[in-house]
Amino acid sequence: MSDKKMTTIFNQKLCGFLMQKGFVLVAMAENKHYAGKNVFFFNESDELHRAIKEFKDMKSSDEAFI
C-alpha cells in the first residue's frame, strides 16, 4: 500500500457504494477477525467521509420504512 493515510471499510455494500461514487479501492485483505470476510482500503479524504455519511444516512432512512 502507499504512504498515504487509509480508511478501512469492513462493509462490502459500502465498499461497492464508494466505488460507484468514483472512489478507487486501493487494497483489499482478509479480515483477520472474521473468517471468510474481507476489509477494503481507500485513500482518506474529506470527500470519502462525506460519502460514507451519505451511505449511513441512506441506510438509516431505509430502515425507518421497514
All heavy atoms as a GROMACS GRO file, in nm:
protein
  537
    1MET      N    1   0.085  -0.119   0.000
    1MET     CA    2   0.000   0.000   0.000
    1MET      C    3   0.089   0.124   0.000
    1MET      O    4   0.206   0.116   0.028
    1MET     CB    5  -0.093  -0.002   0.121
    1MET     CG    6  -0.210  -0.098   0.104
    1MET     SD    7  -0.337  -0.079   0.229
    1MET     CE    8  -0.271  -0.183   0.357
    2SER      N    9   0.026   0.236  -0.024
    2SER     CA   10   0.103   0.360  -0.034
    2SER      C   11   0.125   0.420   0.105
    2SER      O   12   0.077   0.369   0.205
    2SER     CB   13   0.028   0.459  -0.123
    2SER     OG   14  -0.086   0.506  -0.057
    3ASP      N   15   0.200   0.532   0.107
    3ASP     CA   16   0.228   0.601   0.233
    3ASP      C   17   0.114   0.693   0.275
    3ASP      O   18   0.118   0.749   0.384
    3ASP     CB   19   0.356   0.684   0.220
    3ASP     CG   20   0.478   0.595   0.206
    3ASP    OD1   21   0.473   0.479   0.253
    3ASP    OD2   22   0.579   0.641   0.149
    4LYS      N   23   0.013   0.710   0.190
    4LYS     CA   24  -0.100   0.795   0.223
    4LYS      C   25  -0.181   0.731   0.335
    4LYS      O   26  -0.183   0.610   0.352
    4LYS     CB   27  -0.191   0.814   0.102
    4LYS     CG   28  -0.132   0.900  -0.006
    4LYS     CD   29  -0.234   0.923  -0.115
    4LYS     CE   30  -0.180   1.016  -0.220
    4LYS     NZ   31  -0.280   1.043  -0.323
    5LYS      N   32  -0.253   0.816   0.407
    5LYS     CA   33  -0.340   0.768   0.514
    5LYS      C   34  -0.460   0.696   0.452
    5LYS      O   35  -0.518   0.744   0.355
    5LYS     CB   36  -0.385   0.887   0.598
    5LYS     CG   37  -0.442   0.847   0.731
    5LYS     CD   38  -0.456   0.968   0.819
    5LYS     CE   39  -0.500   0.922   0.956
    5LYS     NZ   40  -0.522   1.033   1.047
    6MET      N   41  -0.494   0.580   0.508
    6MET     CA   42  -0.601   0.497   0.454
    6MET      C   43  -0.721   0.494   0.548
    6MET      O   44  -0.707   0.508   0.669
    6MET     CB   45  -0.554   0.352   0.436
    6MET     CG   46  -0.442   0.335   0.342
    6MET     SD   47  -0.503   0.350   0.176
    6MET     CE   48  -0.348   0.364   0.091
    7THR      N   49  -0.838   0.473   0.489
    7THR     CA   50  -0.959   0.446   0.564
    7THR      C   51  -0.995   0.301   0.539
    7THR      O   52  -0.997   0.256   0.424
    7THR     CB   53  -1.074   0.538   0.518
    7THR    OG1   54  -1.039   0.673   0.547
    7THR    CG2   55  -1.204   0.504   0.589
    8THR      N   56  -1.020   0.228   0.646
    8THR     CA   57  -1.055   0.086   0.636
    8THR      C   58  -1.206   0.071   0.638
    8THR      O   59  -1.273   0.127   0.725
    8THR     CB   60  -0.993   0.007   0.753
    8THR    OG1   61  -0.853   0.032   0.756
    8THR    CG2   62  -1.018  -0.141   0.737
    9ILE      N   63  -1.257  -0.005   0.543
    9ILE     CA   64  -1.401  -0.031   0.531
    9ILE      C   65  -1.423  -0.180   0.554
    9ILE      O   66  -1.355  -0.263   0.494
    9ILE     CB   67  -1.453   0.011   0.391
    9ILE    CG1   68  -1.423   0.158   0.363
    9ILE    CG2   69  -1.601  -0.023   0.375
    9ILE    CD1   70  -1.491   0.257   0.455
   10PHE      N   71  -1.520  -0.213   0.639
   10PHE     CA   72  -1.549  -0.352   0.671
   10PHE      C   73  -1.677  -0.402   0.604
   10PHE      O   74  -1.704  -0.520   0.605
   10PHE     CB   75  -1.562  -0.370   0.823
   10PHE     CG   76  -1.432  -0.342   0.895
   10PHE    CD1   77  -1.404  -0.216   0.944
   10PHE    CD2   78  -1.338  -0.442   0.913
   10PHE    CE1   79  -1.285  -0.189   1.010
   10PHE    CE2   80  -1.218  -0.419   0.979
   10PHE     CZ   81  -1.192  -0.292   1.026
   11ASN      N   82  -1.754  -0.311   0.544
   11ASN     CA   83  -1.883  -0.346   0.487
   11ASN      C   84  -1.872  -0.352   0.334
   11ASN      O   85  -1.839  -0.252   0.270
   11ASN     CB   86  -1.984  -0.238   0.530
   11ASN     CG   87  -2.124  -0.264   0.481
   11ASN    OD1   88  -2.147  -0.273   0.362
   11ASN    ND2   89  -2.217  -0.274   0.575
   12GLN      N   90  -1.904  -0.468   0.275
   12GLN     CA   91  -1.889  -0.486   0.132
   12GLN      C   92  -1.985  -0.397   0.053
   12GLN      O   93  -1.950  -0.345  -0.053
   12GLN     CB   94  -1.910  -0.632   0.095
   12GLN     CG   95  -1.879  -0.663  -0.049
   12GLN     CD   96  -1.880  -0.810  -0.080
   12GLN    OE1   97  -1.887  -0.894   0.009
   12GLN    NE2   98  -1.873  -0.844  -0.206
   13LYS      N   99  -2.106  -0.376   0.104
   13LYS     CA  100  -2.201  -0.289   0.034
   13LYS      C  101  -2.151  -0.145   0.033
   13LYS      O  102  -2.164  -0.075  -0.068
   13LYS     CB  103  -2.340  -0.297   0.098
   13LYS     CG  104  -2.410  -0.427   0.067
   13LYS     CD  105  -2.549  -0.428   0.125
   13LYS     CE  106  -2.616  -0.561   0.094
   13LYS     NZ  107  -2.752  -0.568   0.149
   14LEU      N  108  -2.095  -0.100   0.143
   14LEU     CA  109  -2.038   0.035   0.149
   14LEU      C  110  -1.921   0.045   0.051
   14LEU      O  111  -1.908   0.145  -0.020
   14LEU     CB  112  -1.993   0.070   0.291
   14LEU     CG  113  -1.918   0.201   0.309
   14LEU    CD1  114  -1.996   0.320   0.254
   14LEU    CD2  115  -1.883   0.222   0.455
   15CYS      N  116  -1.840  -0.057   0.044
   15CYS     CA  117  -1.727  -0.059  -0.049
   15CYS      C  118  -1.778  -0.041  -0.192
   15CYS      O  119  -1.727   0.042  -0.268
   15CYS     CB  120  -1.651  -0.190  -0.035
   15CYS     SG  121  -1.517  -0.210  -0.155
   16GLY      N  122  -1.882  -0.115  -0.230
   16GLY     CA  123  -1.938  -0.103  -0.364
   16GLY      C  124  -1.996   0.036  -0.389
   16GLY      O  125  -1.979   0.093  -0.498
   17PHE      N  126  -2.064   0.090  -0.289
   17PHE     CA  127  -2.121   0.225  -0.299
   17PHE      C  128  -2.011   0.327  -0.326
   17PHE      O  129  -2.024   0.413  -0.414
   17PHE     CB  130  -2.196   0.258  -0.169
   17PHE     CG  131  -2.250   0.398  -0.162
   17PHE    CD1  132  -2.368   0.432  -0.225
   17PHE    CD2  133  -2.182   0.496  -0.090
   17PHE    CE1  134  -2.418   0.562  -0.217
   17PHE    CE2  135  -2.230   0.625  -0.082
   17PHE     CZ  136  -2.349   0.658  -0.146
   18LEU      N  137  -1.901   0.316  -0.252
   18LEU     CA  138  -1.790   0.410  -0.269
   18LEU      C  139  -1.728   0.398  -0.408
   18LEU      O  140  -1.698   0.499  -0.472
   18LEU     CB  141  -1.684   0.388  -0.160
   18LEU     CG  142  -1.729   0.420  -0.018
   18LEU    CD1  143  -1.623   0.375   0.082
   18LEU    CD2  144  -1.761   0.567  -0.001
   19MET      N  145  -1.713   0.276  -0.457
   19MET     CA  146  -1.656   0.258  -0.591
   19MET      C  147  -1.750   0.313  -0.698
   19MET      O  148  -1.704   0.373  -0.795
   19MET     CB  149  -1.623   0.111  -0.616
   19MET     CG  150  -1.504   0.065  -0.532
   19MET     SD  151  -1.441  -0.099  -0.574
   19MET     CE  152  -1.579  -0.202  -0.530
   20GLN      N  153  -1.881   0.297  -0.679
   20GLN     CA  154  -1.977   0.355  -0.773
   20GLN      C  155  -1.969   0.508  -0.774
   20GLN      O  156  -1.995   0.571  -0.876
   20GLN     CB  157  -2.119   0.312  -0.740
   20GLN     CG  158  -2.149   0.170  -0.779
   20GLN     CD  159  -2.293   0.132  -0.748
   20GLN    OE1  160  -2.353   0.182  -0.654
   20GLN    NE2  161  -2.347   0.043  -0.829
   21LYS      N  162  -1.933   0.565  -0.660
   21LYS     CA  163  -1.919   0.710  -0.650
   21LYS      C  164  -1.785   0.758  -0.708
   21LYS      O  165  -1.758   0.877  -0.709
   21LYS     CB  166  -1.926   0.755  -0.503
   21LYS     CG  167  -2.059   0.731  -0.438
   21LYS     CD  168  -2.159   0.832  -0.484
   21LYS     CE  169  -2.205   0.918  -0.371
   21LYS     NZ  170  -2.292   1.024  -0.418
   22GLY      N  171  -1.700   0.664  -0.750
   22GLY     CA  172  -1.574   0.702  -0.814
   22GLY      C  173  -1.451   0.690  -0.727
   22GLY      O  174  -1.340   0.722  -0.772
   23PHE      N  175  -1.466   0.645  -0.603
   23PHE     CA  176  -1.350   0.627  -0.517
   23PHE      C  177  -1.277   0.499  -0.558
   23PHE      O  178  -1.340   0.398  -0.591
   23PHE     CB  179  -1.392   0.620  -0.369
   23PHE     CG  180  -1.449   0.749  -0.319
   23PHE    CD1  181  -1.586   0.768  -0.316
   23PHE    CD2  182  -1.366   0.852  -0.279
   23PHE    CE1  183  -1.641   0.887  -0.271
   23PHE    CE2  184  -1.421   0.972  -0.235
   23PHE     CZ  185  -1.557   0.990  -0.231
   24VAL      N  186  -1.145   0.505  -0.556
   24VAL     CA  187  -1.064   0.393  -0.602
   24VAL      C  188  -1.028   0.303  -0.483
   24VAL      O  189  -0.975   0.350  -0.382
   24VAL     CB  190  -0.935   0.444  -0.670
   24VAL    CG1  191  -0.845   0.329  -0.710
   24VAL    CG2  192  -0.969   0.530  -0.790
   25LEU      N  193  -1.059   0.175  -0.498
   25LEU     CA  194  -1.020   0.076  -0.398
   25LEU      C  195  -0.869   0.057  -0.409
   25LEU      O  196  -0.819   0.016  -0.514
   25LEU     CB  197  -1.094  -0.056  -0.424
   25LEU     CG  198  -1.060  -0.173  -0.334
   25LEU    CD1  199  -1.101  -0.144  -0.190
   25LEU    CD2  200  -1.129  -0.299  -0.384
   26VAL      N  201  -0.797   0.090  -0.302
   26VAL     CA  202  -0.651   0.084  -0.304
   26VAL      C  203  -0.602  -0.057  -0.277
   26VAL      O  204  -0.509  -0.106  -0.341
   26VAL     CB  205  -0.591   0.183  -0.202
   26VAL    CG1  206  -0.441   0.170  -0.195
   26VAL    CG2  207  -0.632   0.325  -0.235
   27ALA      N  208  -0.667  -0.126  -0.182
   27ALA     CA  209  -0.625  -0.262  -0.148
   27ALA      C  210  -0.740  -0.333  -0.078
   27ALA      O  211  -0.836  -0.271  -0.032
   27ALA     CB  212  -0.503  -0.258  -0.056
   28MET      N  213  -0.726  -0.464  -0.073
   28MET     CA  214  -0.825  -0.549  -0.007
   28MET      C  215  -0.746  -0.658   0.064
   28MET      O  216  -0.643  -0.702   0.015
   28MET     CB  217  -0.916  -0.610  -0.115
   28MET     CG  218  -1.028  -0.693  -0.063
   28MET     SD  219  -1.139  -0.738  -0.199
   28MET     CE  220  -1.076  -0.899  -0.236
   29ALA      N  221  -0.794  -0.699   0.180
   29ALA     CA  222  -0.726  -0.803   0.255
   29ALA      C  223  -0.829  -0.888   0.329
   29ALA      O  224  -0.944  -0.847   0.347
   29ALA     CB  225  -0.629  -0.741   0.356
   30GLU      N  226  -0.786  -1.004   0.370
   30GLU     CA  227  -0.872  -1.091   0.450
   30GLU      C  228  -0.888  -1.031   0.589
   30GLU      O  229  -0.793  -0.980   0.648
   30GLU     CB  230  -0.808  -1.230   0.460
   30GLU     CG  231  -0.893  -1.330   0.531
   30GLU     CD  232  -0.829  -1.468   0.534
   30GLU    OE1  233  -0.752  -1.500   0.443
   30GLU    OE2  234  -0.855  -1.542   0.631
   31ASN      N  235  -1.010  -1.035   0.639
   31ASN     CA  236  -1.037  -0.987   0.775
   31ASN      C  237  -0.982  -1.090   0.873
   31ASN      O  238  -1.024  -1.206   0.871
   31ASN     CB  239  -1.187  -0.968   0.794
   31ASN     CG  240  -1.221  -0.900   0.924
   31ASN    OD1  241  -1.159  -0.923   1.025
   31ASN    ND2  242  -1.323  -0.816   0.920
   32LYS      N  243  -0.889  -1.050   0.956
   32LYS     CA  244  -0.823  -1.144   1.048
   32LYS      C  245  -0.913  -1.185   1.164
   32LYS      O  246  -0.887  -1.283   1.231
   32LYS     CB  247  -0.694  -1.081   1.101
   32LYS     CG  248  -0.593  -1.062   0.990
   32LYS     CD  249  -0.468  -0.992   1.039
   32LYS     CE  250  -0.375  -0.970   0.921
   32LYS     NZ  251  -0.266  -0.881   0.952
   33HIS      N  252  -1.022  -1.110   1.188
   33HIS     CA  253  -1.111  -1.141   1.299
   33HIS      C  254  -1.232  -1.224   1.258
   33HIS      O  255  -1.294  -1.287   1.341
   33HIS     CB  256  -1.158  -1.011   1.366
   33HIS     CG  257  -1.045  -0.930   1.423
   33HIS    ND1  258  -0.977  -0.965   1.536
   33HIS    CD2  259  -0.986  -0.816   1.378
   33HIS    CE1  260  -0.882  -0.877   1.561
   33HIS    NE2  261  -0.886  -0.785   1.466
   34TYR      N  262  -1.267  -1.219   1.128
   34TYR     CA  263  -1.386  -1.291   1.080
   34TYR      C  264  -1.349  -1.369   0.954
   34TYR      O  265  -1.329  -1.310   0.847
   34TYR     CB  266  -1.501  -1.194   1.050
   34TYR     CG  267  -1.549  -1.120   1.172
   34TYR    CD1  268  -1.504  -0.991   1.199
   34TYR    CD2  269  -1.636  -1.181   1.262
   34TYR    CE1  270  -1.546  -0.924   1.313
   34TYR    CE2  271  -1.679  -1.114   1.375
   34TYR     CZ  272  -1.633  -0.985   1.400
   34TYR     OH  273  -1.676  -0.920   1.513
   35ALA      N  274  -1.340  -1.500   0.967
   35ALA     CA  275  -1.302  -1.586   0.855
   35ALA      C  276  -1.401  -1.569   0.739
   35ALA      O  277  -1.521  -1.559   0.761
   35ALA     CB  278  -1.298  -1.732   0.900
   36GLY      N  279  -1.349  -1.564   0.619
   36GLY     CA  280  -1.433  -1.553   0.501
   36GLY      C  281  -1.478  -1.412   0.469
   36GLY      O  282  -1.551  -1.391   0.373
   37LYS      N  283  -1.438  -1.315   0.550
   37LYS     CA  284  -1.475  -1.174   0.526
   37LYS      C  285  -1.351  -1.098   0.482
   37LYS      O  286  -1.237  -1.138   0.508
   37LYS     CB  287  -1.530  -1.109   0.654
   37LYS     CG  288  -1.654  -1.178   0.710
   37LYS     CD  289  -1.773  -1.148   0.625
   37LYS     CE  290  -1.898  -1.209   0.690
   37LYS     NZ  291  -2.016  -1.186   0.611
   38ASN      N  292  -1.373  -0.986   0.414
   38ASN     CA  293  -1.263  -0.902   0.367
   38ASN      C  294  -1.271  -0.762   0.428
   38ASN      O  295  -1.377  -0.721   0.476
   38ASN     CB  296  -1.268  -0.889   0.215
   38ASN     CG  297  -1.243  -1.021   0.146
   38ASN    OD1  298  -1.151  -1.093   0.180
   38ASN    ND2  299  -1.327  -1.054   0.049
   39VAL      N  300  -1.160  -0.692   0.423
   39VAL     CA  301  -1.156  -0.550   0.457
   39VAL      C  302  -1.106  -0.476   0.334
   39VAL      O  303  -1.032  -0.532   0.252
   39VAL     CB  304  -1.068  -0.519   0.580
   39VAL    CG1  305  -1.128  -0.577   0.706
   39VAL    CG2  306  -0.927  -0.569   0.562
   40PHE      N  307  -1.149  -0.352   0.319
   40PHE     CA  308  -1.122  -0.274   0.199
   40PHE      C  309  -1.055  -0.143   0.239
   40PHE      O  310  -1.092  -0.083   0.340
   40PHE     CB  311  -1.253  -0.247   0.126
   40PHE     CG  312  -1.335  -0.372   0.105
   40PHE    CD1  313  -1.434  -0.407   0.196
   40PHE    CD2  314  -1.310  -0.455  -0.002
   40PHE    CE1  315  -1.509  -0.523   0.179
   40PHE    CE2  316  -1.384  -0.572  -0.020
   40PHE     CZ  317  -1.484  -0.606   0.070
   41PHE      N  318  -0.960  -0.098   0.161
   41PHE     CA  319  -0.883   0.021   0.194
   41PHE      C  320  -0.897   0.127   0.085
   41PHE      O  321  -0.880   0.098  -0.034
   41PHE     CB  322  -0.735  -0.014   0.212
   41PHE     CG  323  -0.711  -0.115   0.320
   41PHE    CD1  324  -0.702  -0.250   0.291
   41PHE    CD2  325  -0.700  -0.076   0.453
   41PHE    CE1  326  -0.681  -0.344   0.391
   41PHE    CE2  327  -0.680  -0.168   0.554
   41PHE     CZ  328  -0.670  -0.303   0.523
   42PHE      N  329  -0.931   0.248   0.129
   42PHE     CA  330  -0.945   0.364   0.041
   42PHE      C  331  -0.855   0.475   0.094
   42PHE      O  332  -0.832   0.485   0.214
   42PHE     CB  333  -1.090   0.414   0.040
   42PHE     CG  334  -1.186   0.321  -0.027
   42PHE    CD1  335  -1.245   0.216   0.043
   42PHE    CD2  336  -1.219   0.338  -0.161
   42PHE    CE1  337  -1.334   0.130  -0.020
   42PHE    CE2  338  -1.308   0.252  -0.223
   42PHE     CZ  339  -1.366   0.148  -0.153
   43ASN      N  340  -0.807   0.560   0.002
   43ASN     CA  341  -0.732   0.678   0.046
   43ASN      C  342  -0.825   0.769   0.126
   43ASN      O  343  -0.938   0.796   0.086
   43ASN     CB  344  -0.676   0.755  -0.074
   43ASN     CG  345  -0.559   0.684  -0.137
   43ASN    OD1  346  -0.476   0.626  -0.069
   43ASN    ND2  347  -0.552   0.688  -0.268
   44GLU      N  348  -0.777   0.813   0.239
   44GLU     CA  349  -0.854   0.902   0.327
   44GLU      C  350  -0.872   1.038   0.262
   44GLU      O  351  -0.778   1.094   0.206
   44GLU     CB  352  -0.780   0.917   0.460
   44GLU     CG  353  -0.847   1.012   0.554
   44GLU     CD  354  -0.864   0.953   0.692
   44GLU    OE1  355  -0.826   0.840   0.715
   44GLU    OE2  356  -0.919   1.026   0.774
   45SER      N  357  -0.995   1.090   0.270
   45SER     CA  358  -1.023   1.226   0.222
   45SER      C  359  -1.154   1.272   0.284
   45SER      O  360  -1.235   1.191   0.330
   45SER     CB  361  -1.034   1.230   0.069
   45SER     OG  362  -1.152   1.165   0.026
   46ASP      N  363  -1.174   1.403   0.283
   46ASP     CA  364  -1.300   1.459   0.333
   46ASP      C  365  -1.416   1.410   0.246
   46ASP      O  366  -1.524   1.381   0.297
   46ASP     CB  367  -1.297   1.612   0.334
   46ASP     CG  368  -1.201   1.667   0.438
   46ASP    OD1  369  -1.169   1.594   0.534
   46ASP    OD2  370  -1.158   1.783   0.423
   47GLU      N  371  -1.393   1.401   0.114
   47GLU     CA  372  -1.498   1.354   0.024
   47GLU      C  373  -1.539   1.211   0.056
   47GLU      O  374  -1.657   1.176   0.051
   47GLU     CB  375  -1.451   1.363  -0.123
   47GLU     CG  376  -1.430   1.503  -0.173
   47GLU     CD  377  -1.292   1.561  -0.134
   47GLU    OE1  378  -1.203   1.486  -0.088
   47GLU    OE2  379  -1.276   1.683  -0.148
   48LEU      N  380  -1.442   1.128   0.087
   48LEU     CA  381  -1.470   0.988   0.124
   48LEU      C  382  -1.558   0.984   0.249
   48LEU      O  383  -1.658   0.913   0.253
   48LEU     CB  384  -1.341   0.911   0.148
   48LEU     CG  385  -1.361   0.764   0.188
   48LEU    CD1  386  -1.406   0.681   0.069
   48LEU    CD2  387  -1.234   0.707   0.246
   49HIS      N  388  -1.525   1.063   0.349
   49HIS     CA  389  -1.603   1.064   0.473
   49HIS      C  390  -1.744   1.117   0.450
   49HIS      O  391  -1.839   1.069   0.512
   49HIS     CB  392  -1.529   1.140   0.583
   49HIS     CG  393  -1.409   1.066   0.632
   49HIS    ND1  394  -1.419   0.955   0.715
   49HIS    CD2  395  -1.277   1.082   0.608
   49HIS    CE1  396  -1.298   0.908   0.739
   49HIS    NE2  397  -1.210   0.983   0.676
   50ARG      N  398  -1.759   1.213   0.358
   50ARG     CA  399  -1.893   1.262   0.324
   50ARG      C  400  -1.975   1.151   0.257
   50ARG      O  401  -2.093   1.134   0.285
   50ARG     CB  402  -1.885   1.386   0.235
   50ARG     CG  403  -1.855   1.513   0.314
   50ARG     CD  404  -1.879   1.638   0.231
   50ARG     NE  405  -1.778   1.659   0.128
   50ARG     CZ  406  -1.661   1.720   0.147
   50ARG    NH1  407  -1.629   1.766   0.266
   50ARG    NH2  408  -1.577   1.734   0.049
   51ALA      N  409  -1.911   1.075   0.169
   51ALA     CA  410  -1.981   0.966   0.100
   51ALA      C  411  -2.019   0.856   0.200
   51ALA      O  412  -2.128   0.798   0.190
   51ALA     CB  413  -1.893   0.910  -0.011
   52ILE      N  414  -1.934   0.826   0.296
   52ILE     CA  415  -1.966   0.726   0.399
   52ILE      C  416  -2.085   0.774   0.480
   52ILE      O  417  -2.177   0.696   0.509
   52ILE     CB  418  -1.843   0.699   0.490
   52ILE    CG1  419  -1.733   0.629   0.410
   52ILE    CG2  420  -1.882   0.616   0.612
   52ILE    CD1  421  -1.599   0.621   0.481
   53LYS      N  422  -2.087   0.902   0.516
   53LYS     CA  423  -2.202   0.957   0.589
   53LYS      C  424  -2.329   0.948   0.505
   53LYS      O  425  -2.435   0.912   0.556
   53LYS     CB  426  -2.175   1.102   0.631
   53LYS     CG  427  -2.287   1.162   0.713
   53LYS     CD  428  -2.258   1.304   0.753
   53LYS     CE  429  -2.367   1.369   0.835
   53LYS     NZ  430  -2.502   1.323   0.819
   54GLU      N  431  -2.318   0.978   0.376
   54GLU     CA  432  -2.433   0.968   0.286
   54GLU      C  433  -2.488   0.825   0.286
   54GLU      O  434  -2.608   0.803   0.293
   54GLU     CB  435  -2.391   1.009   0.145
   54GLU     CG  436  -2.501   0.998   0.042
   54GLU     CD  437  -2.454   1.028  -0.099
   54GLU    OE1  438  -2.343   1.084  -0.117
   54GLU    OE2  439  -2.528   0.995  -0.193
   55PHE      N  440  -2.399   0.726   0.277
   55PHE     CA  441  -2.439   0.586   0.279
   55PHE      C  442  -2.510   0.551   0.409
   55PHE      O  443  -2.616   0.489   0.409
   55PHE     CB  444  -2.316   0.496   0.260
   55PHE     CG  445  -2.347   0.349   0.263
   55PHE    CD1  446  -2.393   0.284   0.150
   55PHE    CD2  447  -2.328   0.275   0.380
   55PHE    CE1  448  -2.420   0.147   0.152
   55PHE    CE2  449  -2.355   0.139   0.383
   55PHE     CZ  450  -2.402   0.076   0.269
   56LYS      N  451  -2.453   0.593   0.521
   56LYS     CA  452  -2.514   0.564   0.652
   56LYS      C  453  -2.650   0.631   0.665
   56LYS      O  454  -2.744   0.572   0.718
   56LYS     CB  455  -2.421   0.608   0.764
   56LYS     CG  456  -2.300   0.519   0.779
   56LYS     CD  457  -2.209   0.567   0.891
   56LYS     CE  458  -2.089   0.478   0.907
   56LYS     NZ  459  -1.998   0.523   1.013
   57ASP      N  460  -2.661   0.755   0.617
   57ASP     CA  461  -2.789   0.826   0.623
   57ASP      C  462  -2.895   0.756   0.537
   57ASP      O  463  -3.010   0.743   0.578
   57ASP     CB  464  -2.773   0.972   0.577
   57ASP     CG  465  -2.694   1.057   0.675
   57ASP    OD1  466  -2.673   1.012   0.791
   57ASP    OD2  467  -2.651   1.167   0.637
   58MET      N  468  -2.856   0.711   0.418
   58MET     CA  469  -2.948   0.638   0.330
   58MET      C  470  -2.992   0.508   0.396
   58MET      O  471  -3.109   0.473   0.393
   58MET     CB  472  -2.880   0.604   0.196
   58MET     CG  473  -2.869   0.717   0.101
   58MET     SD  474  -2.782   0.678  -0.055
   58MET     CE  475  -2.775   0.503  -0.061
   59LYS      N  476  -2.897   0.440   0.457
   59LYS     CA  477  -2.926   0.312   0.521
   59LYS      C  478  -3.023   0.331   0.638
   59LYS      O  479  -3.117   0.255   0.654
   59LYS     CB  480  -2.796   0.246   0.567
   59LYS     CG  481  -2.811   0.104   0.610
   59LYS     CD  482  -2.676   0.041   0.629
   59LYS     CE  483  -2.686  -0.085   0.705
   59LYS     NZ  484  -2.684  -0.205   0.635
   60SER      N  485  -3.002   0.435   0.720
   60SER     CA  486  -3.093   0.456   0.832
   60SER      C  487  -3.230   0.502   0.787
   60SER      O  488  -3.329   0.466   0.847
   60SER     CB  489  -3.040   0.551   0.937
   60SER     OG  490  -2.947   0.639   0.900
   61SER      N  491  -3.238   0.577   0.679
   61SER     CA  492  -3.369   0.618   0.630
   61SER      C  493  -3.443   0.499   0.569
   61SER      O  494  -3.564   0.489   0.579
   61SER     CB  495  -3.358   0.734   0.531
   61SER     OG  496  -3.299   0.692   0.411
   62ASP      N  497  -3.371   0.406   0.506
   62ASP     CA  498  -3.432   0.284   0.454
   62ASP      C  499  -3.489   0.198   0.567
   62ASP      O  500  -3.597   0.142   0.554
   62ASP     CB  501  -3.331   0.200   0.375
   62ASP     CG  502  -3.298   0.260   0.240
   62ASP    OD1  503  -3.370   0.351   0.196
   62ASP    OD2  504  -3.199   0.214   0.178
   63GLU      N  505  -3.416   0.188   0.678
   63GLU     CA  506  -3.461   0.108   0.792
   63GLU      C  507  -3.584   0.167   0.857
   63GLU      O  508  -3.664   0.096   0.916
   63GLU     CB  509  -3.347   0.094   0.893
   63GLU     CG  510  -3.234   0.007   0.844
   63GLU     CD  511  -3.113   0.008   0.936
   63GLU    OE1  512  -3.116   0.079   1.039
   63GLU    OE2  513  -3.017  -0.063   0.904
   64ALA      N  514  -3.605   0.297   0.843
   64ALA     CA  515  -3.722   0.362   0.902
   64ALA      C  516  -3.851   0.316   0.834
   64ALA      O  517  -3.958   0.321   0.893
   64ALA     CB  518  -3.709   0.513   0.892
   65PHE      N  519  -3.839   0.269   0.708
   65PHE     CA  520  -3.958   0.225   0.633
   65PHE      C  521  -3.983   0.076   0.643
   65PHE      O  522  -4.078   0.027   0.585
   65PHE     CB  523  -3.943   0.267   0.485
   65PHE     CG  524  -3.946   0.416   0.467
   65PHE    CD1  525  -3.830   0.484   0.438
   65PHE    CD2  526  -4.064   0.487   0.483
   65PHE    CE1  527  -3.831   0.622   0.422
   65PHE    CE2  528  -4.066   0.624   0.467
   65PHE     CZ  529  -3.950   0.692   0.438
   66ILE      N  530  -3.900   0.004   0.714
   66ILE     CA  531  -3.917  -0.142   0.725
   66ILE      C  532  -4.011  -0.175   0.839
   66ILE      O  533  -4.018  -0.114   0.939
   66ILE     CB  534  -3.780  -0.212   0.744
   66ILE    CG1  535  -3.698  -0.192   0.619
   66ILE    CG2  536  -3.797  -0.358   0.775
   66ILE    CD1  537  -3.558  -0.246   0.628
   0.00000   0.00000   0.00000
